Amino acid sequence: MELKKRPPKLEGIRALFEKEDNVRFGLVSIAPGQRVPGQGLSNHPEDEYSYVIGGSIEGECGGRSFNISTGEASFIPAGEEHWAMNSGDSDCEIVWVLVNKQ
């Protein structure tokens, strides 16, 4: 399996598996105090499924607040504006999957 390099804007995000641009898996480590994106909101054309393997993260998706921690998962629909921040005292490790239905 080959790890794909991401642009500097997405530093810390590693793509673990990509197939025909329909499904991408990856791993991200978000440091304490780090916000993603750094400012404003993020959105993308794929559905995003995330599973927290360590730490916790809080944020907002579609105008609703969330807080998830180790062993919990989230779903962000395609096009939904969102942001997240690690307000804990340890890294938050997340496995993510982007699914493009088109």
N, C-alpha and C positions, 0 to 999 in steps of 0.2 A: 504494500500500500504506500502510495506517495503522498507526502504532506504538501499541500499547495501553499505558496506564500500569498499573503494578503497585502493590499496597499497599506502604507504607513497609517492612514486614517483608521484602519481596523487593527492596529497593533495589538497583539495578545490574542487575536482570534485565529484559530487554526482550522482549516478545512480538513476533515479526516477522510471524507469520501464524497465524490461527486459523480453523478451518473446522468449524462445527457441533459444537464442543466435543469432537470426536473426535481431532483432530490439532492440536498447537500447536508452533510452532517459536520459538526465541528465541536470544538471545545474552547471556552473562554474563561479566563481568570480575571475577575474584577477586584482590584485592590480596595482596601478600606478607604472610604472617602471618594472613590472614583465614580463618576456619573457617565452613563452611556445613553445618547451622545453627550459630549462635553457641555453643550448648550442646545436649547431648543428641543425639537421632537424628531424622531426617526420613523420612517415607514418603508415598506418594501412590498413588491408585488407577490411575494410568497406567503403562505401560511407559516407561522413559526411555532414550533413545539420546543419547549425547554424543560430540562430536568435538572434540579439543583443537586449536585453530588457532594457539596460542602459549603458551609456558610449560609448566608441569607442575603436577600436583595429586596428592595422596595421600589415602587415606582408608580407610574400611571399609564393606563392603556384605555383608549377610547373615553377619556374623561373619568375613569374609575380608578381609585387607588388600589394597590395590591401590595402584599408582603408575603414572600414565600421563602422557605428555608429547606435545609437538607431533607431529601426524600420527597419533596413536593414538585409539582410540575405546573407549567402554564401553557396557555394557547393564545396566540395573538393572530387574529385573522388578517389576511392579505389587505394591505392598504390602511390598516388601523394605525393611527399615530400613537407613539409610546416613548417612554424614557424609563431608565432604571438607575438606581444608585445603591452602592454598598455602604450602608451606614453602620455596619458592624465593625468589629475589631480584628477580623481575619479575612483572608481572601475568600471570595465567593466563586466557586467552580461550577460551571454550567455546561452541560452537554446540550447542544441545540440541533434542530433539524428544520431546514427550510424546504417546503414542498410547493412547487409551482404546478398548479392544476391545469395550466394552459398548454 
